[in-house]
Amino acid sequence: MEKVFISAGKIRGLKALADENGRFKMMAIDQRGSLKRMLAKVLSKEADEVKYQDLAEFKTIIIKVLSPYSSATLVDPIYGYPNAIKYFTKGTGLLLCSEETGGEKAGKSGKEIKSSLISDWTVEKTKRTGANAVKLLIYYRGDASPDVVNHQKEIIREVGRDCRQYDLPFVLELVNYPFLPDEEKDNATFARRKPKIVKDYVEEFSRSEYGVDILKVEFPANLKFAKEYCQGEFDGVKREALYDLSEIKGFCREVTALAGVPWVILSAGVDIDEFVENVRIATKSGASGFLGGRAIWQGCADYYPDKEAMEEWLSTSGVNNFKRLHQLLQEATPYFEHKKFKGFPNFYLEKKGPDWYQQYES
Amino acid sequence: MEKVFISAGKIRGLKALADENGRFKMMAIDQRGSLKRMLAKVLSKEADEVKYQDLAEFKTIIIKVLSPYSSATLVDPIYGYPNAIKYFTKGTGLLLCSEETGGEKAGKSGKEIKSSLISDWTVEKTKRTGANAVKLLIYYRGDASPDVVNHQKEIIREVGRDCRQYDLPFVLELVNYPFLPDEEKDNATFARRKPKIVKDYVEEFSRSEYGVDILKVEFPANLKFAKEYCQGEFDGVKREALYDLSEIKGFCREVTALAGVPWVILSAGVDIDEFVENVRIATKSGASGFLGGRAIWQGCADYYPDKEAMEEWLSTSGVNNFKRLHQLLQEATPYFEHKKFKGFPNFYLEKKGPDWYQQYES
């Protein structure tokens, strides 16, 4: 069997992100732009009127109540981490995001997206805080304009290099978007293309040149267009059937086949019932868990700024959402059983030997 | 109440070292010189004939079986960590030692000790591996020659500075030694001086210029010379009574009063029964737990190189030793209740605010 070599910081980081069984039960509360819009709605304000303190408090309450249920929690270094740091319990891994929220509109259509990194923030700082991983969200369409595609790839390579330098796991999150003339966020054309879009980016960013350790990817279909769920099961809207669950499982298995590293499912703002189905199907098909955000906690936003009511919702419904997801994780593939590793006996510390401590880079 | 400011990496590191309740149940397996001598005896060899592989295997087995019972495990980056890295479970904190084993004989008597750091190893490397703290062992007598004292202090300051730079907790271990003409390792004169020696170094290294986060100190008396234990209770050797338990508790309380940071008790090769008494008295008197080594695991050495027998001893007697210590920890002072912090509500992230992520240094 081929040996796999891994560095000290990467293996220690992966252990911190997963649960005791090597499965990822991760929560995301690193939203910025989408959270401002969510709170603006609740507060009947414009998004740019939502204050720093609103985001800080909202995130802190969620981390306080729910992060102990996660194997690791993803937060931003601007509003979230500095305010909620005390509430991270021992054994809760920490991921910090590295991308600027949103992105710059690009391409001929003006609908393509170029990402950038948070200015005045670095992988080096992330490491210094004691975080266990760097997360980078890239909006990605492989069929976008070449200069947009290259721009996005270059950011990924840059973060990958920095994560190698500081010996920290790199979690790459990919989110596609509609930009072709016949595509809309919720139309059938876009939903039909989703499986291929997801599979293509999983294949691309599994290449070692990007240095990714975990892929955080979208469910490779839109369940609202599945034969079994297109009668409005999730949101009351009827849609045409584009694929059935057996085909969708096939898409997930193809993602597993293409993923050169362990992969987890993101929640992308779907509600908890749909996310539970996503996680159920994905983990039965080779995913190593989830990194879910709004699906788990968004119900508490209705109560903001009543913090007591928020906490009550989180401690009951929020915890329940988490527990529904936990139950599904039995079937997820532990990261160390992923085909990259094939079990602990098959992987080796890089440069292991009596002079490891000398060879290990600083 | 006076506010206490703490950096992100230090608070995250402290959480990783303590258990969920803020108490330190730490195991040390970073021995090198003393372990070579221990294995040499078992293998009927000279210490310098003991091989790299012997130390590596011996440490790996202990870490595999016992580290899950510790809140954190201290290991060396030469023999231990590169070999045992896979066996660190999620939630087991990691400390790496930074000092060269032993030391250089110094002073007029030739019995004083100058320490040095492991060459080709740094705090930066320690941080990069994903460790949660740096541990530095310094042999120390405040009444040694000025050049020896200054040398030792300078190393401590250097490591303290580096730990601030890389934002990693600094655990300073202090071990005294006999060097005056009337002192011997096991004589009454040395035992009588021990309380003052320990209190003096605790006071000295609590000064903020050293940047210490946790003091790992000796029990401030020799229990074998306690009125209640001087009839050979621990080793069959009768000794004179120098102090009684009530005085010894007083010494521990004085250590607590002098310690500017949380302190833990080290085991220094005493057997488990004596260490249990040390931990019982210290934790009732303000210590935040223990960082114990040989007292917990040394019984397995008799079986080396029979790894199966070693594992059997560790999984039964070794685990039992750990559990005896765990039971005592209820009375230990959680680090966050130490007078430095006085509870979480009283301590604040350094430079907290909307621009924290910009101000935080890289």
Interface residues (C-beta under 8 A of the other chain):
Chain A: A8 G9 I11 R12 G13 K15 A16 A18 D19 E20 Y52 S71 P77 I78 Y81 P82 N83 I85 K86 F88 T89 K90 G91 G93 L94 I118 D120 W121 T122 E124 K125 K127 R128 T129 G130 A131 N132 Y166 D167 F344 F347 L349 K352 G353 P354 W356 Y357 Q358 Y360 E361 S362
Chain B: A8 G9 I11 R12 G13 K15 A16 A18 D19 E20 Y52 S71 P77 I78 Y81 P82 N83 I85 K86 F88 T89 K90 G91 G93 L94 I118 D120 W121 T122 E124 K125 K127 R128 T129 G130 A131 N132 Y166 D167 F344 F347 L349 K352 G353 P354 W356 Y357 Q358 Y360 E361 S362
